[in-house]
C-alpha cells in the first residue's frame, strides 16, 4: 500500500481529493527470488556460452541448413490458424486494457430530444387556458468523473496491461511450439524416408538372394525349405516397407495442417538419407533461462496481474467518490439556445457499503489466494523449464555416442551378411544362417536411422527448451501497447503491431487451403 500526499494539496479540499488518487492499495510487487543452480548438470554436444559466442536467434531452424524446412517454417509462421488466433487474443487483451484505461478520464456525453404532445380535454383539473397541444426540445451535456482515490481504476488498467503482456508471451510461446513441432515432424518424416530407402535396398538384396537360392534348388544343391525361408523374409520386409510408407504419409499430413494447407495439396519430395549432425548452439547459464523462455515470462506476468487485482479488491473497502456535471437548454419553442432556457446541475456522490454479507471480504480472500496460486504456477513453470533443458542435454549427449556405436554395429552386421552369403554359395553354411544375418543387418540399419532421427529431434527440443532465441526484451513496451490514440476515429479495425505481433484484417487472406508448397 502506497499513499502520497503533497504539501500543496493540504491547502484545499479538491486538491486533497486529487492528491489522494496516488494511494495504491496493491502490495509492492516483486517476483519470487528463486535460488537457481549455477550450471547445468547434463552435458550435451553444445558448448557453454561465452561473450564472443553467437547466441540463439529467431529463425533457429536455419541452423540445420535445410531449404525445405526453412520454407515450411516460414509458411507456417505466416499462416498457421492457431498462431493467428493467439495473435488475435493479444489484440483483444490490448483492447481490454484500453477499455479499463478509459475510466481514468472524464466521460463526456451529449443528448438532444424533442417531442410533440396532446393532452386529453377531459382530464381532471384541466384549466380552460391550458393548451391541448405543446412541444418540447432539450439539448444537454453530461460530464462525469470518478477520481481514482484508491487506484482501483489504475490497478485494473495495470492488471489488463499485465494480461496483454501475458498474451504477448503466450503468442511467443505458441510460435516457438509451432516451429519446434514442425521441425520435429519434419525430421521424423526424413527419418521415415531414410528407413524406406533402406527397406528398398534390402528388398532388392533379398530378391537377388532368392534368385540364387532358386538356382541352387534347380541344381539340386539346396532344399525347397531354403526357398520358403527366403520368400518369407522378402514378403515380410515388403510388408514392413508399406507400413513405413503409411507412417510417412500420415506425418506429411500433420506437417500440411501446421502449414495451413490441405494434405491433398501438400507434398514433400522424399530424401534417401538423414544427417545426424546437429548444430553447435551455445547454452546459457541457468539463470538466463528466466529471460529466454516465453512461457516463464507469461507465468510471471500472470503473477503481476494477480498482484494488481489485490489492490482492486482492497479498494472496495474504501469510500467511492464520483463527480457529475450536466447542463443544457430546454424550451417548448424555437428559442432553445437562450440563457433563460438554460439549465445546469453539479454534484458529488460518496458511497460506502456498510453491510454486504461478506462479499468484499470474499473477493479479497479470493484475490490473495489467486496470487499465491500464480506464484506456485510460476515456480512449477520454472522447474519444468529446467527439466526440459536437462532432458535435452542428456538425450543429445547419450544419443550422439549411441549413433557412433550403432554405426559400428551396422558395419559388423553388413560384414557378417556378406561372409554368410559367400559361405552359403560355397555350401559351407545353411540358409537359416543367411536369413539370420540378413535380418540382423536390416534391424541394425533401421535402428541406426531411428537413433539419428531421435538425435536430431532431441536437438530441436533442446533449442525449444532454451527459448529458441526469444528474449524478454522483445516483449512490447507499455507505449507500444496503446492500441489507438485518445481521439482517434479512423483505422480502428486493428491496432498497430506491438512486439512484432500483427494480425490480418482480411479473413480471406489464408482461406486458400489448396496452395501447394513449392520446393
Beta strands, then each sheet from edge to edge (+ up, - down):
strand 1: 107-118
strand 2: 133-145
strand 3: 320-331
strand 4: 342-351
sheet 1: 1+ 2- 3+ 4-
end
